[in-house]
Amino acid sequence: MRRFLGGYDVLFRDTLLCFLALLAATVAQGVEPFLSRANHTNGQLRFSLNGECKAGYIVLATTNFSDWIPVATNRAFASIRSISFAALDNQAFFKVQSVPTSPFSFAVAMKNGVDFNGNNFQCDSYNKDLGDYGMNILWPLPMGTNIQGSGDILAKDLINNFGPIGNAKIVGHVLTAPGGAIAIGPNGSIGDLQWGGANGIKPGWVIDDTNYPMLEVSQPWTGVALAAAGSGAYRYVLSTGKYEINGDLILNSTNFMFVKGNASLWVKGNVDIDSNAYIKMNGSGYRLSLYCTGNIRLAGTWDKSIDPLDLCIYGLPTCTNIAMTTGSKMEAVVYAPQANVTFFGTADLRGAIVANSLTLNGNAAIHYDESLARRVLR
């Protein structure tokens, strides 16, 4: 589509989307960027770019519709942002192209609300490539601990941090849709690392402009898959391949699981992993992609690497409830856009989560792995 605007023929949209390999989706479900009418003043071209929040774009120009050259790049939190660059000497045509982005661009991304219930919730970030969360960093300089300020939270509805304490500490930005509300207690805080222990909201760190696609998870495959089975103490042993359980996955003190390869498991019932369960997946290249048709309860001891992408949990549209009751840390990513997620106790997630809503019923923490933004693209 193109339209002649003020001497410049602007191509309104031309989106290049690279989808997460494990999600089946269509371009129509995403957000296609487009440019506004060009404003040519003082040798500068100014546009409004409409797209996704926290996404990157490239503006390209051509004079012959054959050779396109990049003239501007842009990445910002808001979905609508202004860009400008020097006007070209000749009449030109422009288009905007998406830079592949991650479905895990936020520590927490919710279709609806986040309710901290007045608890001592903490959300910040780290970089898995530099080591585990909070460990000492020797390189690159400056030295310090592996704790960063990108614990960003997106909620398309509202965020509540209420109750007698209101102690949620968000070291990152908070984004809500236009008209979304922030209710923060006297001891809560939203800001960067420098804001630190200060209470209240740092100016500019709450943004009420979001446009962020949350694509549904389709069934992972059709056709034949292996029936999950095991031996000895391990109820299930999964090597590299595709596995299915036609009913529920139940792990407890007598039913363990051993993942010893790059395995995908589709549970067509519920997932119930209690606090006495043990899941071993501590070898090089061991990875589990867990798809669930029903609801999920996560606890137990996960003997695995510090890489969240070694444990990818996907909730199909019929997965509407996820409970995380683990009292120890879990490195994982959770993608379940229809699920209402509840954290109990001292659940400690290192990775990222995409869901319908989030409720905290304990002193939980989410530490966002910043490396996800470049390692997982859609």
C-alpha positions in Angstrom: 0.0 0.0 0.0 1.4 3.4 -0.8 0.1 7.0 -0.7 1.6 10.2 -2.0 2.3 12.4 1.0 3.9 15.9 0.8 6.3 15.1 -2.0 7.2 11.7 -0.5 5.6 8.4 -1.5 5.5 6.4 1.7 5.0 2.7 1.8 2.9 2.2 4.8 3.7 -1.4 5.9 5.9 -4.2 5.0 6.5 -6.4 7.9 9.1 -9.1 8.2 8.1 -11.4 11.1 10.3 -14.3 12.2 8.3 -16.6 14.4 9.3 -18.6 17.4 9.8 -22.0 15.9 7.7 -23.7 18.6 4.7 -21.5 18.1 2.4 -21.9 15.1 0.9 -18.5 14.2 0.0 -16.2 11.4 1.2 -12.7 10.4 -2.4 -11.5 10.9 -2.1 -12.3 14.6 1.0 -10.0 15.0 1.3 -6.3 14.9 2.4 -4.9 11.5 4.2 -1.5 11.7 3.3 1.4 9.6 4.5 5.0 9.1 2.4 8.1 9.4 2.3 11.1 7.0 5.8 12.5 6.4 6.5 16.0 7.8 9.3 17.7 5.9 10.7 20.7 7.7 14.2 22.3 8.0 15.8 19.5 6.0 14.4 16.8 8.2 11.8 14.1 7.6 9.6 13.3 10.6 7.3 10.3 10.9 5.3 8.7 13.6 6.0 5.0 13.7 3.2 2.7 14.9 4.2 -0.8 16.0 4.8 -3.0 19.0 6.2 -1.8 22.3 9.8 -2.6 23.1 10.3 -3.6 19.4 12.9 -2.6 16.9 12.4 -1.2 13.4 14.4 -0.2 10.3 13.2 2.5 8.0 14.3 1.9 4.4 14.3 4.3 1.4 14.4 3.8 -2.4 14.1 6.0 -5.5 13.6 3.1 -7.9 11.7 0.4 -5.9 14.7 -1.9 -6.6 17.4 -0.8 -4.3 16.4 -0.2 -0.7 18.8 1.4 1.8 18.4 1.7 5.6 18.1 5.4 6.6 17.0 5.0 10.3 16.7 2.5 13.1 14.5 2.7 16.1 13.9 0.8 19.3 11.7 2.1 22.1 9.3 1.0 24.9 6.2 2.8 23.5 4.3 1.4 20.6 4.0 4.8 19.0 7.2 6.7 18.6 8.6 9.6 16.6 11.6 9.3 14.3 13.4 11.8 12.2 16.3 11.8 9.8 17.8 14.0 7.1 15.6 14.4 4.0 17.0 12.9 0.8 17.8 15.1 -2.2 15.5 13.3 -4.6 11.9 12.1 -4.3 12.0 8.9 -2.3 9.8 6.1 -1.1 9.9 4.7 2.4 8.9 1.5 4.1 9.3 0.2 7.7 10.5 -3.3 8.5 10.4 -5.1 11.8 13.5 -6.3 13.4 12.9 -9.9 14.7 12.0 -9.6 18.3 11.6 -12.0 21.2 8.3 -13.2 22.7 10.2 -13.0 25.9 11.0 -9.3 25.8 9.6 -8.7 29.3 10.2 -10.3 32.6 6.4 -10.5 33.0 3.9 -9.9 30.1 0.2 -10.3 30.9 -2.9 -9.9 28.9 -4.7 -8.6 32.0 -3.5 -7.7 35.4 -0.7 -8.3 37.9 -1.8 -8.5 41.6 1.1 -8.4 44.1 -1.2 -8.8 47.0 1.0 -6.5 49.2 3.8 -9.1 49.3 7.6 -8.7 49.2 7.8 -9.3 45.5 11.0 -8.5 43.6 11.5 -8.2 39.9 14.8 -7.4 38.3 17.1 -8.9 35.7 20.5 -10.6 35.0 22.4 -12.0 32.0 22.7 -15.8 31.9 25.8 -15.4 29.6 27.6 -13.7 32.5 26.7 -16.5 35.0 23.9 -17.1 37.5 21.7 -14.4 39.0 23.5 -12.4 41.7 27.0 -13.9 41.2 30.1 -11.8 41.1 31.1 -10.7 37.5 34.8 -10.5 36.7 34.4 -9.5 33.1 33.5 -7.3 31.4 34.3 -4.2 33.5 33.0 -2.7 35.6 33.0 -5.6 38.1 30.0 -6.2 40.2 27.1 -8.6 40.7 25.0 -10.0 38.0 21.9 -8.0 38.8 20.5 -5.6 36.2 17.6 -3.2 35.8 15.5 -4.7 33.0 12.9 -6.4 35.1 10.2 -4.9 32.9 6.5 -5.7 33.4 3.7 -5.4 30.9 0.1 -5.6 31.8 -2.6 -4.7 29.3 -5.2 -4.1 32.1 -4.0 -2.9 35.5 -1.4 -3.5 38.2 -2.3 -3.6 41.9 0.2 -3.6 44.7 -2.1 -3.1 47.7 -2.4 -4.3 51.2 -0.9 -3.2 54.5 2.7 -3.5 53.2 2.9 -2.9 49.5 6.5 -3.9 49.3 6.9 -4.9 45.6 10.3 -3.8 44.2 10.3 -3.6 40.4 13.8 -2.8 39.0 12.6 -2.0 35.5 9.8 -0.3 33.6 6.0 -1.0 34.0 3.8 -0.7 30.9 0.1 -0.6 30.9 -2.5 0.0 28.1 -3.9 3.5 27.9 -6.2 4.0 30.9 -4.4 1.2 32.8 -4.0 1.9 36.5 -1.1 1.6 38.9 -1.8 1.3 42.6 1.4 1.1 44.6 1.8 0.8 48.4 3.9 3.1 50.6 6.9 0.8 50.5 6.7 -0.3 46.8 9.0 1.1 44.1 9.4 1.2 40.4 12.6 2.4 38.8 16.2 1.6 37.8 19.1 0.3 39.8 20.0 3.8 40.8 16.5 4.3 42.1 17.4 1.4 44.3 15.6 1.2 47.6 13.8 4.5 47.1 10.0 4.1 47.4 7.5 5.3 44.8 7.7 5.5 41.1 10.7 7.0 39.3 9.5 9.6 36.7 9.2 8.1 33.3 9.3 4.5 34.4 5.6 3.8 34.0 4.3 4.0 30.4 0.6 3.8 29.6 1.1 2.9 25.9 1.4 -0.8 24.9 0.8 -2.8 21.8 2.2 -6.3 22.3 1.1 -9.5 20.5 0.6 -12.6 22.6 0.0 -15.4 20.1 -1.8 -18.6 21.1 0.1 -21.8 21.3 -1.1 -24.4 18.7 -0.7 -28.1 19.2 3.0 -28.9 18.7 2.6 -31.6 16.1 0.3 -34.0 14.3 1.0 -37.6 13.7 2.9 -40.2 15.7 4.9 -39.5 18.9 6.5 -41.9 21.4 4.6 -42.9 24.5 6.5 -41.5 27.5 7.8 -44.4 29.7 10.6 -45.1 32.1 12.3 -47.6 34.4 13.4 -48.0 38.0 13.1 -44.8 40.1 12.3 -42.8 37.0 8.7 -43.0 35.9 9.6 -41.2 32.7 12.9 -41.3 30.8 13.0 -38.9 27.8 15.8 -39.0 25.2 15.9 -36.7 22.1 12.5 -36.9 20.4 8.8 -36.3 20.7 6.8 -37.8 23.4 3.1 -37.8 24.5 1.1 -38.6 27.6 -2.5 -39.0 26.8 -3.6 -38.4 30.4 -2.0 -36.5 33.3 1.7 -36.1 34.2 2.1 -36.8 37.9 5.5 -36.5 39.5 6.1 -37.0 43.3 8.3 -38.7 45.8 8.0 -42.0 44.0 7.7 -40.8 40.4 10.7 -39.0 39.1 11.7 -37.9 35.5 15.0 -38.1 33.7 15.5 -36.0 30.6 18.7 -37.0 28.8 18.4 -35.3 25.4 16.5 -32.6 23.6 13.0 -33.8 24.3 9.5 -32.4 23.6 6.7 -33.7 25.8 3.0 -33.1 25.1 0.8 -33.8 28.1 -2.8 -34.0 27.0 -4.1 -33.8 30.5 -2.8 -31.9 33.6 0.7 -31.5 34.9 1.1 -32.1 38.6 4.6 -31.9 40.0 4.7 -31.8 43.7 7.4 -30.6 46.1 8.9 -34.0 46.6 9.4 -34.7 42.9 12.9 -34.8 41.3 13.6 -34.0 37.6 17.0 -34.7 36.4 18.2 -33.0 33.2 21.8 -31.9 34.1 23.7 -33.1 31.0 25.1 -31.0 28.2 22.4 -30.3 25.6 19.6 -31.7 27.8 16.5 -29.7 27.2 12.7 -30.1 27.8 9.9 -28.4 25.8 6.8 -29.2 27.8 3.4 -28.6 26.2 0.3 -28.9 28.3 -3.4 -29.1 27.3 -4.7 -28.9 30.8 -3.6 -27.0 33.9 -0.2 -27.0 35.6 1.2 -27.2 39.1 5.0 -26.7 39.3 7.2 -27.5 42.3 9.9 -30.1 43.0 13.6 -30.1 42.5 14.9 -29.4 39.0 18.4 -30.6 38.5 19.4 -28.6 35.4 21.7 -25.9 34.0 21.2 -22.2 34.7 19.9 -21.6 31.2 16.1 -20.9 31.2 15.8 -22.1 27.7 16.6 -25.6 28.8 13.0 -25.7 30.2 10.3 -24.2 28.0 6.8 -24.6 29.3 3.9 -23.9 26.8 0.3 -23.8 27.8 -2.2 -24.5 25.0 -5.4 -22.4 24.9 -7.2 -24.8 27.3 -4.4 -24.3 29.9 -6.1 -21.7 32.1 -4.4 -22.1 35.5 -0.7 -22.4 36.4 0.4 -22.7 40.1 4.1 -22.3 40.9 4.7 -23.5 44.5 8.4 -24.3 44.3 10.4 -23.0 47.3 13.7 -23.1 45.3 14.8 -21.4 42.1 13.6 -22.6 38.7 15.3 -21.5 35.5 12.6 -21.6 32.8 10.4 -19.7 30.4 6.6 -20.0 30.6 4.4 -19.1 27.6 0.7 -19.6 28.3 -1.3 -16.6 27.1 -4.7 -18.0 28.4 -3.5 -19.0 31.8 -3.9 -17.3 35.2 -0.7 -17.8 37.0 -0.4 -17.9 40.8 2.9 -17.9 42.7 2.8 -19.4 46.2 5.5 -19.3 48.9 8.9 -18.2 47.9 8.7 -19.2 44.2 11.8 -17.9 42.4 11.6 -17.9 38.6 14.7 -17.0 36.6 13.7 -16.5 33.0 10.5 -14.9 31.8 6.7 -15.5 31.8 3.9 -14.7 29.4 0.3 -15.4 30.6 -3.1 -13.9 31.1 -2.7 -12.7 34.6 -0.3 -13.1 37.6 -1.2 -13.2 41.3 1.5 -13.3 44.1 0.4 -15.1 47.3 3.9 -15.2 48.8 7.3 -13.5 48.8 8.2 -14.5 45.3 10.8 -13.2 42.8 11.2 -13.1 39.1 14.6 -12.4 37.6 14.5 -11.8 33.9 17.3 -13.3 31.8 18.3 -10.5 29.4 19.9 -12.9 26.9 16.4 -14.2 26.0 15.8 -11.0 24.0 18.4 -12.0 21.4 18.3 -15.8 21.7 14.5 -16.4 21.1 12.9 -14.7 18.1 9.5 -14.7 16.6 
